[in-house]
Amino acid sequence: MIDLYAWPTPNGFKISILLEETGLPYRVIPVDIGKGDQFNPDFLKISPNNKMPAIVDADGPGGRPYPLFESGAILMYLAEKTGRFMPADVAGRYRVIEWLMFQMGGIGPMLGQAHHFRRYAPEKIPYAVDRYTNEAKRLYGVLDRRLGEVEYMAGSDYSIADMATFPWLRKPEGQGQNIDDFPNVKRWFAAIDARPAVQKGLQLLKEHQSSGPMDAKQREIMFGATQYQRR
């Protein structure tokens, strides 16, 4: 059994999608980041960077419980555990890792910043909005060129690189992008979105998925002094 500590965000969806794709048994333990659950001392023992998602695999290496944080590391671990969505050969394996790192180092942080400064920042800072919107456009372009050459990010096979990237591209308008400008990304996105396991994974804590504005308390917890306290 995998305990998945998560909240319905792009990083949380990465793991729920992979768990649904593999059929591994799991249970979800909500980490309400708007209420500050990520700062709970028990959670910090699993995820010292106070970020979700994190997992505890009850049947980890040596048959002992194994905690793991960082979504990219979790994806790699679960892919290796199941022998799926990560090639065994060196060339194929590192092609997946290469594009997974593209998501971890580029797509996630930069699109997240674009979304933040366009939607959540208390004041509109034109320089920040332009910088991250333009960087999001550049990254969409990199991905579009790649997907004009191959079916999936790492080649002909669907992999954890696709699962990692897909949730971040569900709301391109929030990043200042028009998906019609990137036809190869649009084709790839539709193919992944049609997978039954993906749709199940996107139901993660559905009852907590919010489309409304963040209140002042949530904003302070997420982006204010609470986030930066030493623990």
Number of C-alpha atoms within 10 A of each C-alpha: 13 20 16 23 24 25 23 25 17 20 24 23 27 28 28 27 26 24 22 18 18 17 11 14 10 16 13 15 15 18 22 15 19 16 14 17 18 26 21 11 13 11 18 15 11 20 21 14 14 21 21 26 29 25 26 20 18 14 12 14 10 7 9 11 14 15 17 16 19 16 21 19 13 20 23 18 13 21 19 14 13 12 12 17 23 24 17 12 8 8 9 15 15 15 17 24 18 15 20 26 16 17 23 19 11 15 23 20 15 21 25 18 22 23 22 17 23 22 15 15 15 10 9 12 11 10 10 16 21 15 14 23 23 18 19 26 19 12 18 23 16 13 19 20 15 17 21 16 12 14 16 20 27 24 15 10 16 17 24 27 27 22 26 28 23 23 21 21 20 13 13 16 11 18 26 19 17 14 18 10 13 19 14 21 25 16 16 19 19 11 12 17 15 10 13 13 18 22 15 15 22 22 15 21 17 11 8 12 12 9 6 6 10 13 9 10 13 15 17 16 19 18 13 13 9 13 14 10 8 5 9
